[in-house]
Amino acid sequence: MFDCAIVGGGPAGLTAAIYLARFHLRVRLLDAGDSRCALIPLTRNHAGFPDGISGIELLDRMRAQATKYGVEIVSGHCDRLERAEESFLVHGPGAPFSARTVLLATGVVNHRPAAIDEELHATALQQGLLRYCPVCDGYEVTDKRVAVLGTGDRGCAEAIFLRGYTRDVTLIAPDGGHEFTDKQRRSLDEAGIAIVDGPADGFRIEQDRLLLDTRGTSHGFDSVYPALGSHIRTELLYELGGERGEDGCITVDTHQRTDVRWLYAAGDVVLGLDQISHAMGEAGVAATTIRNDLAQRYPVRR
Ligand SMILES: Cc1cc2nc3c(=O)[nH]c(=O)nc-3n(C[C@H](O)[C@H](O)[C@H](O)COP(=O)(O)OP(=O)(O)OC[C@H]3O[C@@H](n4cnc5c(N)ncnc54)[C@H](O)[C@@H]3O)c2cc1C
């Protein structure tokens, strides 16, 4: 019997694992191995690393820290959580195992532009030609030529946010014509944002720029931000009948408890701010809550 099973080995799951192991609790962490953190070539807004740190190195360091304190890290996908009396049966690679509590730290997956193939996508991400998080790396496109691939509320909000970094912002509809309200169109005009109808295709890299075509015209940018939304990985919660908010994220109380008893959640799957620091902060709160809730059930003593 584990005190806690953590599903997800990104910044949220690994932070919680470190805390829980240092509370002298037994922890097993299952990770399917596609943390969004691993896509970050160099994060420069994560406090404590003045020259930045790559997402992969940050994850490596956190895994080393978690295993140092005795966390069992298992590679593989958790397919199902089954409720059993006062615990959960966790189904993943190997035999199912029991845990008194479960923390969901399963994150989200960004919707990618359909017209960019895998290889180009990976190369463009590494070179900063494709970016997914203006809060994280908008600073890096200061005074550069930038496009947002999107439309409607999401595209409009992202383009206006990026206007805080550069005058040269173009909003391109990914699939066809733009869908704006009059108010959105006025805001874009007033901010001086260029509006281009799609579909956008023909993506390619030339001379340190990401090029794309719309209706026979070629455009080149220093960086392109897809603003196409994301898939929020709440399947395990859904099967247990837990609540999601209107935004599709897992609903939790101020201590990261879901409305399913002994089930907790932290990180991007809870709030779409999509920041490492936030994922870590929520995980610290969740881990401390799990420890204190468990202590109500049985004495946590040396
Ligand atoms: C290109 C890019 C750049 C970014 N730059 C920055 C930056 O500079 N600064 C910053 O603060 N943030 C940045 N972010 C955001 C940051 O990566 C995320 O906020 C952070 O990774 C969220 O951590 P998380 O633990 O909640 O989720 P994730 O890191 O996504 O981890 C979730 C983990 O759960 C696992 N998982 C999911 N379902 C299951 C399952 N059923 N069974 C087993 N495992 C499962 C996944 O495989 C994954 O490993 C960036 C994101 C991207 C995409």
The ligand as an SDF file (V2000), in Angstrom:
LIG
                    3D

 53 58  0  0  0  0  0  0  0  0999 V2000
    7.0840   25.1920  -25.8420 C   0  0  0  0  0  0  0  0  0  0  0  0
    6.7530   25.4880  -24.4020 C   0  0  0  0  0  0  0  0  0  0  0  0
    7.5100   26.4130  -23.7020 C   0  0  0  0  0  0  0  0  0  0  0  0
    7.2210   26.6760  -22.3800 C   0  0  0  0  0  0  0  0  0  0  0  0
    8.0280   27.5670  -21.7230 N   0  0  0  0  0  0  0  0  0  0  0  0
    7.8250   27.7800  -20.4040 C   0  0  0  0  0  0  0  0  0  0  0  0
    8.6840   28.6730  -19.6820 C   0  0  0  0  0  0  0  0  0  0  0  0
    9.6460   29.2090  -20.2200 O   0  0  0  0  0  0  0  0  0  0  0  0
    8.3820   28.9160  -18.3770 N   0  0  0  0  0  0  0  0  0  0  0  0
    7.3350   28.3230  -17.7360 C   0  0  0  0  0  0  0  0  0  0  0  0
    7.1100   28.5790  -16.5380 O   0  0  0  0  0  0  0  0  0  0  0  0
    6.5260   27.4630  -18.4070 N   0  0  0  0  0  0  0  0  0  0  0  0
    6.7420   27.1740  -19.7000 C   0  0  0  0  0  0  0  0  0  0  0  0
    5.9090   26.3170  -20.3790 N   0  0  0  0  0  0  0  0  0  0  0  0
    4.7820   25.6980  -19.6560 C   0  0  0  0  0  0  0  0  0  0  0  0
    5.2500   24.5200  -18.7710 C   0  0  0  0  0  0  0  0  0  0  0  0
    5.9240   23.5720  -19.5810 O   0  0  0  0  0  0  0  0  0  0  0  0
    4.0580   23.8760  -18.0860 C   0  0  0  0  0  0  0  0  0  0  0  0
    3.3340   24.8520  -17.3710 O   0  0  0  0  0  0  0  0  0  0  0  0
    4.5050   22.7770  -17.1080 C   0  0  0  0  0  0  0  0  0  0  0  0
    5.2110   21.7730  -17.7820 O   0  0  0  0  0  0  0  0  0  0  0  0
    3.2720   22.1800  -16.4130 C   0  0  0  0  0  0  0  0  0  0  0  0
    3.6660   21.1440  -15.5590 O   0  0  0  0  0  0  0  0  0  0  0  0
    2.6590   19.9440  -15.2280 P   0  0  0  0  0  0  0  0  0  0  0  0
    3.4400   19.0550  -14.3220 O   0  0  0  0  0  0  0  0  0  0  0  0
    1.3510   20.4520  -14.7840 O   0  0  0  0  0  0  0  0  0  0  0  0
    2.3740   19.2110  -16.6310 O   0  0  0  0  0  0  0  0  0  0  0  0
    3.4040   18.5350  -17.6560 P   0  0  0  0  0  0  0  0  0  0  0  0
    4.7470   19.1020  -17.5190 O   0  0  0  0  0  0  0  0  0  0  0  0
    2.7780   18.5860  -19.0100 O   0  0  0  0  0  0  0  0  0  0  0  0
    3.4940   17.0190  -17.1760 O   0  0  0  0  0  0  0  0  0  0  0  0
    2.3950   16.1470  -17.2190 C   0  0  0  0  0  0  0  0  0  0  0  0
    2.9330   14.7220  -17.2130 C   0  0  0  0  0  0  0  0  0  0  0  0
    1.8590   13.8170  -16.9560 O   0  0  0  0  0  0  0  0  0  0  0  0
    2.0430   12.6610  -17.7590 C   0  0  0  0  0  0  0  0  0  0  0  0
    0.7500   11.9900  -17.9070 N   0  0  0  0  0  0  0  0  0  0  0  0
   -0.4140   12.4940  -18.3870 C   0  0  0  0  0  0  0  0  0  0  0  0
   -1.4000   11.5770  -18.3220 N   0  0  0  0  0  0  0  0  0  0  0  0
   -0.8400   10.4560  -17.7800 C   0  0  0  0  0  0  0  0  0  0  0  0
   -1.3340    9.1550  -17.4560 C   0  0  0  0  0  0  0  0  0  0  0  0
   -2.6200    8.8310  -17.6230 N   0  0  0  0  0  0  0  0  0  0  0  0
   -0.4610    8.2490  -16.9420 N   0  0  0  0  0  0  0  0  0  0  0  0
    0.8570    8.5550  -16.7440 C   0  0  0  0  0  0  0  0  0  0  0  0
    1.3730    9.7880  -16.9980 N   0  0  0  0  0  0  0  0  0  0  0  0
    0.5340   10.7180  -17.5150 C   0  0  0  0  0  0  0  0  0  0  0  0
    2.5930   13.2030  -19.0800 C   0  0  0  0  0  0  0  0  0  0  0  0
    3.2460   12.1870  -19.8070 O   0  0  0  0  0  0  0  0  0  0  0  0
    3.5330   14.2950  -18.5660 C   0  0  0  0  0  0  0  0  0  0  0  0
    4.8420   13.7820  -18.3710 O   0  0  0  0  0  0  0  0  0  0  0  0
    6.1490   26.0240  -21.7230 C   0  0  0  0  0  0  0  0  0  0  0  0
    5.3760   25.0940  -22.4240 C   0  0  0  0  0  0  0  0  0  0  0  0
    5.6690   24.8210  -23.7540 C   0  0  0  0  0  0  0  0  0  0  0  0
    4.8370   23.8000  -24.4850 C   0  0  0  0  0  0  0  0  0  0  0  0
  1  2  1  0
  2  3  1  0
  2 52  2  0
  3  4  2  0
  4  5  1  0
  4 50  1  0
  5  6  2  0
  6  7  1  0
  6 13  1  0
  7  8  2  0
  7  9  1  0
  9 10  1  0
 10 11  2  0
 10 12  1  0
 12 13  2  0
 13 14  1  0
 14 15  1  0
 14 50  1  0
 15 16  1  0
 16 17  1  0
 16 18  1  0
 18 19  1  0
 18 20  1  0
 20 21  1  0
 20 22  1  0
 22 23  1  0
 23 24  1  0
 24 25  2  0
 24 26  1  0
 24 27  1  0
 27 28  1  0
 28 29  2  0
 28 30  1  0
 28 31  1  0
 31 32  1  0
 32 33  1  0
 33 34  1  0
 33 48  1  0
 34 35  1  0
 35 36  1  0
 35 46  1  0
 36 37  1  0
 36 45  1  0
 37 38  2  0
 38 39  1  0
 39 40  1  0
 39 45  2  0
 40 41  1  0
 40 42  2  0
 42 43  1  0
 43 44  2  0
 44 45  1  0
 46 47  1  0
 46 48  1  0
 48 49  1  0
 50 51  2  0
 51 52  1  0
 52 53  1  0
M  END
$$$$
